[in-house]
Amino acid sequence: MRSRFLIDVPLVARLFLATAALTSLLSNSAAADESIAKWTKALNSGDEKTQIQAINALGQIGPKAKAATGGLAALLSDKAPTVRAHAAYALGKIGPEARDAAPALAKAISDSDYHVQRMAIKALEQIRPDPNVVVEALGKELADEDPSVRVAALHALTEYGDAAVGVLSKALESEKTRYWAALALGELGPKAKSAVESLAGALADKNPEVRLEVLIALARIGPDAAAAVPAIASHLNDPDSSVKHAAGYALGSIGPAAASAADALRKEMNSEGHEDHLEQCVCCWALARIEPDNKQAREHAIKSLLENVKDENPRVQSAVLRGLMDLGAPPDELVPALAYVIANGQEPAVGEALGALSTMGDTALPVLADALKRPEARGRAAMLIGYLGPKAGAIVPELATALADKNPQVRREVLFALAAIGADAAPAADAIQKSLDDPEVDNRAVAAYALGRIGPAARAALPKLQAELTSPESLVRVASAYALVHVAPDNQDVVRAALPVLVQGLRNPKAAARRGAAEGLARVGKPARRAAEGALRAATHDPDASVRKAALEALEKMGAVVDAPPPQAALRKK
């Protein structure tokens, strides 16, 4: 979704503020049943304060309060909008068990109070009733005066998928709802193919913003939008430049099925005095997509795109990069283009160039090394280097230098990249050791982890890592213990000191720390069995799959006989 449901935070914050104390009252089934009956009866008190207290309590109980559905649904017609809004929210918390309230909630979508409208829409998303009950009502709200209600309805409709296409197609008939309907259909993509005829008709709208959204929707439908090709092609000469670009993009997205528009694209691409570089890029890309077997068209498109890579407009640069990647430009042509954008471009083109590099393996290393020199690209470059792992060993010096960045998040990404490189990051060990004094706790922990990944070559950091075993931060303690058993696995004194920290780390709140503790114990192996076996067996039932896997591997390294842990679904049933 380009637009997200915007929930009213102040209202939501108030909804259950007074209900936390209820949890202790509901510790057994009998108490729960008694409470539900009590609060359901209170719904009919006629006193607004009492009603809201009861509504909040039932919402806090959740699905087990199914019996209160009727009473809550009745309050959707209460004279007080606050009561109606709370009732809708509580029904959502009950969830699918409150399906019987769907008709009342569908009616509440048209409430005169926008808080009630939005809460009703949100509740229906959580209840997931039969689409036929709600999509019609949601479609009408695309014309609501309040933008937040329109966005909420839009989000809900896209969640219903195919079932919403008919309503959205009908909504294209009205000027008030056409823009939002096109936006929703675009989010549905190929699922909206039955709306192609209606979308083609909507291209006659006088508003360029509407035409733009319609074309984007047709592009996202793809080849199944072939019936709209004549209507789309007519907008290659649209008076609005953004609409012209979108028309070319839609034709290219439809592909070979848009062959009838090839001549129109060529005409537009070859027109004299053409100064719209973005349109040129889009048209040549679209033609290559429409004629995939035309080698000349593909080569011409790549050449034209490369010629425009130095355009100062970031939108043109983005189009160039996307087109080159989509057409599979040769690496020896693509990499210099990416390097230029990273060194000289603006957002979003720089981010897209870095993303493209992530698919190119060690071919991208020289460009990523240069990107590390630019503060605005450094963090993303480090993240991508991390994906390359040991293949990025050649740029360890550049990473070590980047650890001086002022941004703590950037430093963290650089540390993760060095950790991913592993033993080959040894030349950066001194710089990493300095990061053990980073003001950010997470960075200190990642620095210790990176030293552990380097292994024995980071032996100079042993005294500092040993000191960190008593750090007040549990995450740093566990990471330091992990590092110690990897840096000095044969030093019994070091291992003996790290062992209790690793065992305790299996209970750390953070899954990454628990996984690291298990991996550290696996590195110690059999000498750790006596102290760690019980905790590791417990960790085979950890809610995190990576922790369970690491615990099993550690037990195997210790020579312990272990059965595969039961599936998590089975654990939940218990």
C-alpha positions as CSV (number, residue, x, y, z in Angstrom):
1,M,0.0,0.0,0.0
2,R,1.3,3.5,-0.8
3,S,-1.1,4.8,1.7
4,R,-1.4,3.2,5.1
5,F,-4.4,3.1,7.5
6,L,-4.0,6.0,9.8
7,I,-5.4,5.0,13.2
8,D,-6.3,7.7,15.7
9,V,-3.5,7.1,18.3
10,P,-5.0,9.3,21.1
11,L,-8.3,7.5,20.9
12,V,-6.7,4.1,20.8
13,A,-4.5,5.0,23.7
14,R,-7.6,5.8,25.7
15,L,-9.5,2.7,24.7
16,F,-8.0,0.2,27.1
17,L,-6.1,2.5,29.5
18,A,-8.1,1.4,32.5
19,T,-8.3,-2.3,31.8
20,A,-4.8,-3.7,32.6
21,A,-6.0,-4.7,36.1
22,L,-8.6,-7.0,34.6
23,T,-6.0,-9.6,33.6
24,S,-5.5,-10.9,37.1
25,L,-9.3,-11.3,37.5
26,L,-9.4,-13.7,34.5
27,S,-6.8,-16.3,35.5
28,N,-9.2,-19.2,35.2
29,S,-12.2,-20.2,33.1
30,A,-14.8,-19.8,35.8
31,A,-13.7,-16.3,36.7
32,A,-13.7,-15.4,33.0
33,D,-17.2,-16.6,32.5
34,E,-18.4,-14.7,35.5
35,S,-16.7,-11.5,34.4
36,I,-18.1,-11.8,30.9
37,A,-21.6,-12.1,32.2
38,K,-21.0,-9.2,34.6
39,W,-19.7,-6.9,31.9
40,T,-22.3,-7.9,29.3
41,K,-25.0,-7.0,31.7
42,A,-23.3,-3.6,32.4
43,L,-23.6,-2.8,28.7
44,N,-27.3,-2.1,29.2
45,S,-26.7,0.2,32.3
46,G,-27.5,3.4,30.4
47,D,-24.6,5.1,32.1
48,E,-22.0,6.1,29.5
49,K,-19.0,5.7,31.9
50,T,-20.2,2.3,33.1
51,Q,-20.8,1.2,29.5
52,I,-17.3,2.2,28.4
53,Q,-15.8,0.4,31.3
54,A,-17.7,-2.7,30.4
55,I,-16.9,-2.4,26.7
56,N,-13.2,-2.1,27.5
57,A,-13.3,-5.1,29.8
58,L,-14.9,-7.3,27.2
59,G,-12.4,-6.1,24.5
60,Q,-9.6,-7.0,26.9
61,I,-11.0,-10.5,27.3
62,G,-10.9,-10.9,23.6
63,P,-12.3,-14.0,21.7
64,K,-13.6,-15.6,24.9
65,A,-16.1,-12.7,25.1
66,K,-18.0,-14.0,22.1
67,A,-21.2,-14.1,24.1
68,A,-21.1,-10.3,24.4
69,T,-21.1,-9.8,20.6
70,G,-24.9,-9.1,20.5
71,G,-24.7,-6.5,23.3
72,L,-21.7,-4.8,21.8
73,A,-23.3,-4.7,18.3
74,A,-26.4,-3.1,19.8
75,L,-24.2,-0.3,21.2
76,L,-23.1,0.6,17.6
77,S,-26.4,2.5,17.5
78,D,-25.9,4.3,20.9
79,K,-26.5,8.0,20.9
80,A,-22.9,8.7,22.2
81,P,-20.2,8.5,19.5
82,T,-17.6,7.6,22.1
83,V,-19.6,4.5,23.1
84,R,-20.1,3.5,19.5
85,A,-16.4,3.9,18.8
86,H,-15.4,1.8,21.8
87,A,-17.9,-0.9,20.9
88,A,-16.5,-1.2,17.4
89,Y,-13.0,-1.4,18.7
90,A,-13.9,-4.1,21.2
91,L,-15.6,-6.2,18.6
92,G,-12.4,-6.1,16.6
93,K,-10.5,-7.3,19.6
94,I,-12.9,-10.3,19.9
95,G,-12.0,-11.0,16.3
96,P,-13.6,-13.7,14.1
97,E,-15.7,-14.9,17.0
98,A,-17.7,-11.6,16.5
99,R,-18.8,-12.4,12.9
100,D,-22.4,-12.0,13.9
101,A,-21.7,-8.3,14.4
102,A,-20.5,-7.8,10.8
103,P,-23.8,-6.4,9.4
104,A,-24.0,-3.8,12.3
105,L,-20.3,-2.9,11.7
106,A,-20.9,-2.6,8.0
107,K,-23.7,-0.1,8.8
108,A,-21.4,1.7,11.2
109,I,-19.0,2.4,8.4
110,S,-21.4,5.2,7.4
111,D,-21.6,6.6,10.9
112,S,-21.7,10.4,11.2
113,D,-18.6,10.3,13.5
114,Y,-15.3,9.6,11.7
115,H,-13.8,7.9,14.8
116,V,-16.7,5.4,14.7
117,Q,-16.2,4.9,10.9
118,R,-12.6,4.1,11.2
119,M,-13.0,1.8,14.2
120,A,-15.8,-0.1,12.4
121,I,-13.5,-0.5,9.3
122,K,-10.6,-1.7,11.5
123,A,-12.9,-4.1,13.3
124,L,-14.1,-5.7,10.1
125,E,-10.5,-6.2,9.0
126,Q,-9.9,-8.1,12.2
127,I,-13.2,-10.1,12.1
128,R,-12.8,-11.1,8.4
129,P,-16.6,-11.7,7.7
130,D,-18.0,-12.8,4.4
131,P,-16.9,-10.1,1.9
132,N,-20.4,-9.8,0.5
133,V,-21.4,-8.3,3.9
134,V,-19.0,-5.4,3.8
135,V,-17.4,-4.6,0.4
136,E,-20.4,-2.7,-0.8
137,A,-20.3,-0.5,2.3
138,L,-16.6,0.0,2.1
139,G,-16.9,1.0,-1.5
140,K,-19.2,3.9,-0.6
141,E,-16.7,5.2,1.9
142,L,-14.3,6.0,-0.9
143,A,-16.3,9.1,-1.3
144,D,-16.2,10.1,2.3
145,E,-15.1,13.7,3.1
146,D,-12.5,12.6,5.6
147,P,-9.3,11.4,4.0
148,S,-8.5,9.1,6.9
149,V,-11.8,7.3,6.3
150,R,-11.1,6.9,2.6
151,V,-7.7,5.5,3.3
152,A,-9.0,3.1,5.8
153,A,-11.7,1.9,3.4
154,L,-9.1,1.6,0.6
155,H,-6.9,-0.5,2.8
156,A,-9.7,-2.8,3.9
157,L,-11.0,-3.3,0.3
158,T,-7.5,-4.4,-0.9
159,E,-7.5,-7.0,1.9
160,Y,-10.6,-8.6,0.3
161,G,-8.8,-9.2,-3.0
162,D,-11.0,-10.6,-5.8
163,A,-14.2,-10.0,-3.9
164,A,-13.7,-6.2,-4.0
165,V,-13.0,-5.9,-7.7
166,G,-16.7,-5.6,-8.7
167,V,-17.3,-2.8,-6.1
168,L,-14.2,-1.0,-7.1
169,S,-15.1,-1.3,-10.8
170,K,-18.4,0.3,-10.1
171,A,-16.7,3.0,-8.0
172,L,-14.7,4.0,-11.2
173,E,-18.0,5.3,-12.6
174,S,-18.1,8.2,-10.1
175,E,-15.8,11.2,-10.2
176,K,-15.8,11.3,-6.4
177,T,-14.5,7.7,-6.0
178,R,-12.6,7.1,-9.3
179,Y,-9.2,8.1,-8.0
180,W,-9.4,5.9,-4.9
181,A,-10.9,3.0,-6.8
182,A,-8.0,3.1,-9.3
183,L,-5.5,3.2,-6.4
184,A,-7.1,0.1,-4.8
185,L,-7.3,-1.8,-8.1
186,G,-3.6,-1.1,-8.7
187,E,-2.8,-2.6,-5.3
188,L,-4.7,-5.8,-6.3
189,G,-2.5,-6.1,-9.5
190,P,-3.4,-9.1,-11.7
191,K,-6.3,-9.9,-9.4
192,A,-8.1,-6.9,-10.9
193,K,-8.1,-8.1,-14.5
194,S,-11.9,-8.1,-14.6
195,A,-11.8,-4.3,-14.1
196,V,-9.7,-3.6,-17.2
197,E,-12.6,-2.4,-19.3
198,S,-13.8,-0.1,-16.6
199,L,-10.2,1.2,-16.1
200,A,-9.9,1.9,-19.8
201,G,-13.1,3.9,-19.7
202,A,-11.8,5.9,-16.7
203,L,-8.8,7.1,-18.8
204,A,-11.2,9.8,-20.2
205,D,-11.2,11.5,-16.8
206,K,-10.3,15.2,-17.0
207,N,-8.1,15.0,-13.9
208,P,-4.5,14.1,-14.8
209,E,-4.0,12.6,-11.3
210,V,-6.8,10.2,-11.9
211,R,-5.5,9.2,-15.4
212,L,-2.1,8.6,-13.8
213,E,-3.5,6.2,-11.2
214,V,-5.6,4.4,-13.8
215,L,-2.5,3.8,-15.9
216,I,-0.5,2.6,-12.9
217,A,-3.3,0.2,-12.1
218,L,-3.3,-1.2,-15.7
219,A,0.5,-1.5,-15.6
220,R,0.2,-3.6,-12.4
221,I,-2.4,-5.8,-13.9
222,G,0.1,-6.6,-16.6
223,P,-0.5,-8.7,-19.7
224,D,-4.1,-9.3,-18.7
225,A,-4.7,-5.5,-19.4
226,A,-4.1,-6.1,-23.2
227,A,-7.7,-5.0,-24.0
228,A,-6.9,-1.5,-22.8
229,V,-3.8,-1.0,-25.1
230,P,-5.6,1.3,-27.6
231,A,-6.8,3.5,-24.8
232,I,-3.4,3.5,-23.1
233,A,-1.5,4.3,-26.4
234,S,-3.7,7.3,-27.0
235,H,-2.2,8.9,-23.8
236,L,1.3,8.8,-25.2
237,N,0.4,12.3,-26.4
238,D,-1.4,13.3,-23.1
239,P,-0.9,17.0,-22.2
240,D,0.3,16.0,-18.8
241,S,3.9,14.7,-18.8
242,S,3.5,12.3,-15.9
243,V,0.5,10.7,-17.6
244,K,2.6,10.3,-20.8
245,H,5.3,8.5,-18.9
246,A,2.8,6.3,-17.2
247,A,1.3,5.3,-20.5
248,G,4.6,4.2,-21.8
249,Y,5.2,2.3,-18.5
250,A,1.9,0.6,-18.8
251,L,2.5,-0.6,-22.3
252,G,5.9,-2.0,-21.4
253,S,4.4,-3.7,-18.4
254,I,1.8,-5.4,-20.6
255,G,4.6,-6.6,-22.8
256,P,4.1,-8.5,-26.2
257,A,0.4,-8.2,-25.8
258,A,0.8,-4.5,-26.5
259,A,2.4,-5.0,-29.9
260,S,-0.2,-2.9,-31.6
261,A,1.3,0.2,-29.8
262,A,4.9,-0.4,-31.0
263,D,4.6,2.1,-33.9
264,A,3.2,4.7,-31.6
265,L,6.1,4.2,-29.2
266,R,8.6,4.5,-32.0
267,K,7.0,7.7,-33.3
268,E,7.1,9.2,-29.8
269,M,10.7,8.1,-29.2
270,N,12.0,9.5,-32.5
271,S,10.1,12.8,-32.6
272,E,12.4,15.8,-33.4
273,G,13.4,18.2,-30.7
274,H,12.5,15.7,-28.0
275,E,13.7,17.1,-24.6
276,D,11.7,14.8,-22.3
277,H,14.5,12.4,-21.3
278,L,12.3,10.5,-19.0
279,E,9.8,9.8,-21.7
280,Q,12.6,8.7,-24.0
281,C,13.8,6.2,-21.4
282,V,10.3,4.8,-20.7
283,C,9.4,4.5,-24.4
284,C,12.6,2.7,-25.4
285,W,12.3,0.4,-22.5
286,A,8.7,-0.3,-23.3
287,L,9.5,-1.1,-26.9
288,A,12.2,-3.6,-25.9
289,R,9.7,-5.3,-23.5
290,I,7.0,-5.4,-26.2
291,E,9.4,-7.0,-28.7
292,P,11.6,-9.3,-26.6
293,D,13.0,-11.1,-29.6
294,N,14.1,-7.9,-31.3
295,K,17.8,-7.8,-30.4
296,Q,18.2,-4.4,-32.1
297,A,15.4,-2.9,-30.0
298,R,17.0,-4.2,-26.8
299,E,20.5,-2.9,-27.7
300,H,19.1,0.5,-28.7
301,A,17.1,0.7,-25.4
302,I,20.2,-0.1,-23.3
303,K,22.3,2.4,-25.2
304,S,19.7,5.1,-24.8
305,L,19.3,4.4,-21.1
306,L,23.1,4.6,-20.6
307,E,23.2,7.9,-22.4
308,N,20.7,9.3,-19.9
309,V,22.3,8.0,-16.7
310,K,24.1,11.4,-16.1
311,D,20.8,13.3,-16.3
312,E,20.5,15.6,-13.3
313,N,16.9,14.6,-12.7
314,P,16.8,11.8,-10.1
315,R,13.5,10.5,-11.6
316,V,15.4,10.0,-14.9
317,Q,18.2,8.3,-13.1
318,S,15.8,5.9,-11.4
319,A,14.1,5.1,-14.7
320,V,17.5,4.4,-16.3
321,L,18.6,2.0,-13.5
322,R,15.3,0.2,-13.4
323,G,15.3,-0.2,-17.2
324,L,18.9,-1.4,-17.3
325,M,18.2,-4.0,-14.6
326,D,15.0,-5.2,-16.2
327,L,16.5,-5.6,-19.6
328,G,19.6,-7.4,-18.2
329,A,22.3,-4.9,-19.3
330,P,25.8,-6.5,-19.3
331,P,27.7,-6.0,-16.0
332,D,30.5,-4.2,-17.8
333,E,28.0,-1.5,-18.9
334,L,25.8,-1.6,-15.8
335,V,28.4,-1.3,-13.1
336,P,29.8,2.0,-14.3
337,A,26.3,3.4,-14.5
338,L,25.6,2.4,-11.0
339,A,28.9,3.8,-9.8
340,Y,28.1,7.2,-11.4
341,V,24.7,7.4,-9.7
342,I,26.0,6.4,-6.3
343,A,28.8,9.0,-6.6
344,N,26.8,11.8,-8.1
345,G,23.1,11.1,-7.8
346,Q,20.3,11.9,-5.4
347,E,17.6,9.9,-3.7
348,P,15.8,7.7,-4.6
349,A,18.3,6.9,-7.4
350,V,21.2,6.3,-5.0
351,G,19.3,3.8,-3.0
352,E,18.1,2.0,-6.1
353,A,21.7,1.8,-7.4
354,L,22.9,0.3,-4.2
355,G,20.0,-2.2,-4.3
356,A,21.0,-3.2,-7.8
357,L,24.6,-3.8,-6.7
358,S,23.4,-6.3,-4.1
359,T,22.5,-8.7,-7.0
360,M,25.8,-8.5,-8.7
361,G,28.2,-10.3,-6.3
362,D,31.9,-9.4,-6.0
363,T,31.6,-7.5,-9.3
364,A,30.2,-4.7,-7.3
365,L,33.0,-4.4,-4.8
366,P,34.9,-1.4,-6.4
367,V,31.7,0.6,-6.5
368,L,30.7,-0.3,-2.9
369,A,34.2,0.6,-1.7
370,D,33.7,4.1,-3.3
371,A,30.2,4.3,-1.7
372,L,31.8,3.8,1.7
373,K,33.5,7.2,1.2
374,R,30.1,9.0,0.9
375,P,28.4,9.5,4.3
376,E,24.9,9.4,2.7
377,A,25.6,6.1,1.0
378,R,27.8,4.5,3.6
379,G,25.2,2.7,5.7
380,R,23.5,1.1,2.8
381,A,26.8,0.2,1.2
382,A,27.9,-1.5,4.4
383,M,24.6,-3.5,4.6
384,L,25.1,-4.7,1.0
385,I,28.7,-5.7,1.7
386,G,27.4,-7.8,4.6
387,Y,25.4,-9.8,2.1
388,L,28.6,-10.5,0.2
389,G,30.3,-11.9,3.3
390,P,33.9,-13.3,2.8
391,K,33.8,-12.2,-0.9
392,A,34.2,-8.6,0.4
393,G,37.5,-9.2,2.1
394,A,39.3,-6.9,-0.3
395,I,37.6,-3.8,1.1
396,V,38.2,-4.4,4.8
397,P,40.4,-1.3,5.0
398,E,37.6,0.9,3.7
399,L,35.2,-0.6,6.3
400,A,37.7,0.0,9.1
401,T,37.9,3.6,8.2
402,A,34.1,3.8,8.0
403,L,33.9,2.9,11.7
404,A,34.6,6.5,12.5
405,D,31.2,7.6,11.1
406,K,29.2,9.8,13.4
407,N,26.0,7.9,12.9
408,P,25.6,5.0,15.3
409,Q,23.4,3.1,12.8
410,V,26.0,3.4,10.1
411,R,28.7,2.1,12.5
412,R,26.5,-0.8,13.4
413,E,26.1,-1.8,9.7
414,V,29.8,-1.5,9.2
415,L,30.4,-3.8,12.2
416,F,27.9,-6.3,10.8
417,A,29.6,-6.3,7.5
418,L,33.0,-7.0,9.1
419,A,31.5,-9.8,11.1
420,A,30.0,-11.3,7.9
421,I,33.4,-11.2,6.2
422,G,34.8,-13.2,9.1
423,A,38.5,-14.2,9.4
424,D,39.5,-12.1,6.4
425,A,38.4,-9.0,8.4
426,A,41.5,-9.4,10.7
427,P,43.2,-6.3,9.4
428,A,40.3,-4.3,11.0
429,A,40.5,-6.0,14.4
430,D,42.1,-3.0,16.1
431,A,39.4,-0.7,14.8
432,I,36.7,-3.1,15.9
433,Q,38.3,-3.4,19.4
434,K,37.9,0.3,19.8
435,S,34.2,-0.1,19.0
436,L,33.9,-2.0,22.3
437,D,33.8,1.4,23.8
438,D,31.1,2.7,21.5
439,P,28.5,4.7,23.4
440,E,25.7,2.5,21.9
441,V,25.1,-0.8,23.7
442,D,24.1,-2.6,20.5
443,N,27.2,-1.4,18.7
444,R,29.5,-2.7,21.5
445,A,27.7,-6.1,21.3
446,V,28.1,-6.3,17.5
447,A,31.8,-5.3,17.9
448,A,32.4,-8.2,20.2
449,Y,30.5,-10.5,17.8
450,A,32.7,-9.3,14.9
451,L,35.8,-10.1,16.9
452,G,34.5,-13.6,17.5
453,R,33.8,-14.0,13.9
454,I,37.4,-13.1,13.1
455,G,38.6,-15.7,15.5
456,P,42.2,-16.3,16.8
457,A,43.5,-13.4,14.7
458,A,41.7,-11.0,17.1
459,R,43.7,-12.4,20.1
460,A,44.9,-8.8,21.0
461,A,41.4,-8.0,22.1
462,L,41.3,-10.8,24.7
463,P,41.9,-8.5,27.8
464,K,39.1,-6.1,26.7
465,L,36.7,-8.9,26.0
466,Q,37.4,-10.6,29.3
467,A,36.7,-7.3,31.1
468,E,33.3,-7.1,29.2
469,L,32.2,-10.3,30.8
470,T,31.2,-8.2,33.8
471,S,29.5,-5.4,31.7
472,P,26.2,-4.2,33.2
473,E,24.6,-4.9,29.8
474,S,23.6,-8.5,29.3
475,L,23.8,-8.3,25.5
476,V,27.5,-7.1,25.7
477,R,28.3,-9.9,28.2
478,V,26.9,-12.6,26.0
479,A,28.5,-11.2,22.8
480,S,31.9,-11.0,24.6
481,A,31.6,-14.6,25.9
482,Y,30.8,-15.7,22.3
483,A,33.9,-13.8,21.1
484,L,36.2,-15.3,23.8
485,V,35.4,-18.9,23.0
486,H,36.0,-18.2,19.3
487,V,39.2,-16.1,19.7
488,A,40.8,-18.4,22.3
489,P,39.1,-21.8,22.1
490,D,42.1,-23.6,23.5
491,N,42.6,-21.3,26.5
492,Q,40.9,-23.2,29.3
493,D,40.9,-20.2,31.7
494,V,39.2,-18.1,29.1
495,V,36.6,-20.7,28.2
496,R,35.9,-21.4,31.9
497,A,35.2,-17.7,32.5
498,A,32.9,-17.4,29.4
499,L,30.9,-20.6,30.0
500,P,28.5,-19.4,32.7
501,V,27.8,-16.2,30.8
502,L,26.9,-18.3,27.7
503,V,24.6,-20.6,29.7
504,Q,22.9,-17.6,31.2
505,G,22.7,-16.0,27.7
506,L,20.3,-18.8,26.7
507,R,17.6,-16.9,28.7
508,N,18.4,-13.5,27.3
509,P,15.3,-11.6,26.1
510,K,16.8,-11.1,22.7
511,A,16.7,-14.0,20.3
512,A,19.9,-13.0,18.7
513,A,21.7,-13.2,22.0
514,R,20.2,-16.6,22.8
515,R,21.3,-17.9,19.4
516,G,24.8,-16.5,19.9
517,A,25.0,-18.1,23.3
518,A,24.0,-21.5,21.8
519,E,26.6,-21.0,19.0
520,G,29.3,-20.2,21.6
521,L,28.5,-23.3,23.5
522,A,28.7,-25.3,20.3
523,R,32.2,-23.9,19.8
524,V,33.2,-25.1,23.2
525,G,31.7,-28.5,22.5
526,K,32.0,-31.5,24.9
527,P,33.7,-29.6,27.8
528,A,30.5,-27.5,28.1
529,R,28.1,-30.4,28.3
530,R,27.9,-30.8,32.1
531,A,27.2,-27.1,32.6
532,A,25.1,-26.4,29.6
533,E,23.1,-29.5,28.6
534,G,20.0,-28.8,30.6
535,A,19.8,-25.2,29.5
536,L,20.4,-26.2,25.9
537,R,17.6,-28.9,26.0
538,A,15.3,-26.2,27.2
539,A,16.4,-24.0,24.4
540,T,15.3,-26.6,21.8
541,H,11.8,-25.4,22.7
542,D,12.6,-21.7,22.2
543,P,9.9,-19.7,20.3
544,D,12.6,-18.6,17.8
545,A,13.5,-21.2,15.1
546,S,17.1,-20.1,14.8
547,V,17.6,-20.5,18.5
548,R,16.1,-24.0,18.5
549,K,18.4,-25.0,15.6
550,A,21.5,-23.6,17.3
551,A,20.7,-25.4,20.5
552,L,20.3,-28.7,18.7
553,E,23.6,-28.2,16.9
554,A,25.3,-27.4,20.2
555,L,23.9,-30.6,21.9
556,E,25.1,-32.6,18.9
557,K,28.6,-31.1,19.2
558,M,28.6,-32.1,22.8
559,G,27.7,-35.7,22.0
560,A,24.3,-35.5,23.7
561,V,21.5,-37.7,22.4
562,V,18.6,-35.5,21.4
563,D,15.3,-36.0,19.8
564,A,13.9,-33.5,17.4
565,P,11.8,-31.0,19.3
566,P,8.0,-31.0,18.8
567,P,6.6,-28.5,16.3
568,Q,5.7,-25.1,17.7
569,A,2.1,-25.8,16.9
570,A,2.2,-28.7,19.2
571,L,3.8,-26.7,21.9
572,R,1.1,-24.0,21.7
573,K,-1.6,-26.7,22.1
574,K,0.0,-27.7,25.4
